[in-house]
Amino acid sequence: MEKDLEQYQKAAEQGDAEAQWQLAYRYYQGMEITKDEIQAIYWCKKAAQQGHEYAQFSLGYFYHHGVGIAKDEIQAVYWYKKAAEQGQINALNWLGVCFHNGIGVAKDGIQAVYWSFKQSFRDKIFSLPWFLLFSQVRIIFHESTINISY
């Protein structure tokens, strides 16, 4: 186990995004190493800036919930969107939630539905996003067009 950690550390220091993500995850979880949120954020940012989708989602989550970093909903949405654009499933869901509730962005029902449906289509299932069940949204199917009233 220590050998893996040493290899990740060396590769991360050389700029390997996957190794940076693995270090971030291990620091955050306290796996094979002492839990350290500052180091977790440091390595997560490095990986996210290189386009690592899980790191991007995680960084968004950390900003959203103020985990190991100052809460910043605008930054949360920024990183959720980066990860969502790559199809990262959790980011698609959280981005839809942010648009639905106006977290870090103006409330936008159409964007909320867009990102949440994109999650469903990614998984090749058609299910309504959870928030549609509890809101006054009408989805009208007309030929192959979806008209959304929010």
C-alpha positions as CSV (number, residue, x, y, z in Angstrom):
1,M,0.0,0.0,0.0
2,E,2.8,2.5,0.9
3,K,4.4,1.8,-2.5
4,D,1.2,2.8,-4.3
5,L,1.0,5.9,-2.3
6,E,4.6,6.8,-3.1
7,Q,4.0,6.1,-6.8
8,Y,0.9,8.4,-6.7
9,Q,2.9,11.1,-4.9
10,K,5.7,11.0,-7.4
11,A,3.4,10.9,-10.5
12,A,1.2,13.7,-9.0
13,E,4.2,15.9,-8.5
14,Q,5.1,15.3,-12.2
15,G,1.7,16.6,-13.2
16,D,-0.3,13.3,-13.7
17,A,-3.9,14.3,-13.3
18,E,-5.1,10.8,-12.3
19,A,-2.4,10.5,-9.7
20,Q,-3.3,14.0,-8.4
21,W,-6.9,12.9,-8.1
22,Q,-5.9,9.6,-6.3
23,L,-3.9,11.6,-3.8
24,A,-6.8,14.1,-3.3
25,Y,-9.2,11.2,-2.7
26,R,-6.8,9.5,-0.2
27,Y,-6.2,12.7,1.7
28,Y,-9.9,13.4,1.9
29,Q,-10.8,9.9,3.0
30,G,-7.8,9.3,5.2
31,M,-6.9,6.2,3.2
32,E,-3.4,5.0,3.6
33,I,-2.5,8.5,4.8
34,T,-3.6,10.9,7.6
35,K,-6.8,12.7,6.6
36,D,-5.9,16.2,5.5
37,E,-8.5,18.4,3.8
38,I,-6.0,21.1,2.8
39,Q,-3.9,18.6,0.9
40,A,-7.1,17.0,-0.6
41,I,-8.2,20.4,-1.9
42,Y,-4.7,21.2,-3.2
43,W,-4.4,18.0,-5.2
44,C,-8.1,18.1,-6.3
45,K,-7.6,21.6,-7.7
46,K,-4.5,20.4,-9.6
47,A,-6.4,17.5,-11.2
48,A,-9.5,19.6,-11.9
49,Q,-7.5,22.3,-13.7
50,Q,-6.2,19.6,-16.0
51,G,-9.8,18.4,-16.8
52,H,-10.1,15.4,-14.6
53,E,-13.9,15.0,-14.4
54,Y,-14.1,13.4,-10.9
55,A,-11.8,16.1,-9.5
56,Q,-13.9,18.8,-11.1
57,F,-17.1,17.4,-9.6
58,S,-15.4,17.0,-6.2
59,L,-14.1,20.5,-6.2
60,G,-17.6,21.8,-7.1
61,Y,-18.9,19.7,-4.2
62,F,-16.3,21.1,-1.8
63,Y,-17.1,24.7,-2.8
64,H,-20.8,24.0,-2.6
65,H,-20.7,22.6,0.9
66,G,-17.7,24.4,2.3
67,V,-15.8,21.2,2.8
68,G,-12.1,22.1,3.5
69,I,-12.5,25.4,1.7
70,A,-14.6,28.6,2.0
71,K,-18.2,28.0,0.7
72,D,-18.5,29.6,-2.8
73,E,-21.6,28.6,-4.7
74,I,-20.5,30.4,-7.9
75,Q,-17.3,28.4,-7.9
76,A,-19.4,25.2,-7.2
77,V,-21.5,25.8,-10.3
78,Y,-18.4,26.5,-12.4
79,W,-16.8,23.2,-11.5
80,Y,-20.0,21.2,-11.6
81,K,-20.5,22.5,-15.1
82,K,-17.0,21.6,-16.2
83,A,-17.5,18.1,-15.0
84,A,-21.1,17.9,-16.3
85,E,-19.9,18.9,-19.8
86,Q,-17.8,15.7,-19.7
87,G,-20.9,13.7,-18.6
88,Q,-19.9,13.2,-15.0
89,I,-23.2,11.8,-13.5
90,N,-23.0,13.4,-10.1
91,A,-22.2,16.8,-11.6
92,L,-25.1,16.6,-14.0
93,N,-27.4,16.0,-11.1
94,W,-26.0,18.7,-8.8
95,L,-25.9,21.2,-11.7
96,G,-29.6,20.6,-12.2
97,V,-30.3,21.1,-8.5
98,C,-28.3,24.4,-8.5
99,F,-30.3,25.7,-11.4
100,H,-33.6,24.6,-9.9
101,N,-32.9,26.2,-6.5
102,G,-30.9,29.2,-7.6
103,I,-27.7,28.1,-6.0
104,G,-24.8,30.0,-7.4
105,V,-26.9,30.9,-10.5
106,A,-30.3,32.6,-11.1
107,K,-33.1,30.1,-10.9
108,D,-33.7,28.7,-14.3
109,G,-36.2,25.8,-14.7
110,I,-35.2,25.2,-18.3
111,Q,-31.5,24.8,-17.4
112,A,-32.5,22.6,-14.4
113,V,-34.5,20.3,-16.7
114,Y,-31.8,20.3,-19.4
115,W,-29.0,19.2,-17.1
116,S,-31.2,16.7,-15.2
117,F,-32.5,15.1,-18.4
118,K,-29.0,15.0,-19.8
119,Q,-28.3,12.8,-16.9
120,S,-31.2,10.5,-17.8
121,F,-30.2,10.3,-21.4
122,R,-26.6,9.6,-20.5
123,D,-27.8,6.6,-18.5
124,K,-30.2,5.6,-21.4
125,I,-33.2,5.8,-19.1
126,F,-36.0,8.2,-19.1
127,S,-36.9,9.3,-15.7
128,L,-38.1,12.7,-14.5
129,P,-35.7,14.6,-12.4
130,W,-36.7,14.4,-8.7
131,F,-37.6,18.1,-8.4
132,L,-40.1,17.9,-11.2
133,L,-42.3,15.6,-9.1
134,F,-42.7,18.4,-6.5
135,S,-43.0,21.5,-8.6
136,Q,-45.5,23.0,-11.0
137,V,-43.8,22.0,-14.2
138,R,-45.7,21.0,-17.3
139,I,-44.0,19.1,-20.0
140,I,-45.9,19.0,-23.2
141,F,-44.8,16.6,-25.9
142,H,-45.8,17.7,-29.4
143,E,-44.4,15.7,-32.2
144,S,-40.7,15.4,-31.5
145,T,-40.4,18.7,-29.6
146,I,-40.5,19.2,-25.9
147,N,-42.1,22.4,-24.8
148,I,-41.5,23.2,-21.1
149,S,-43.6,25.6,-19.1
150,Y,-42.0,26.4,-15.7
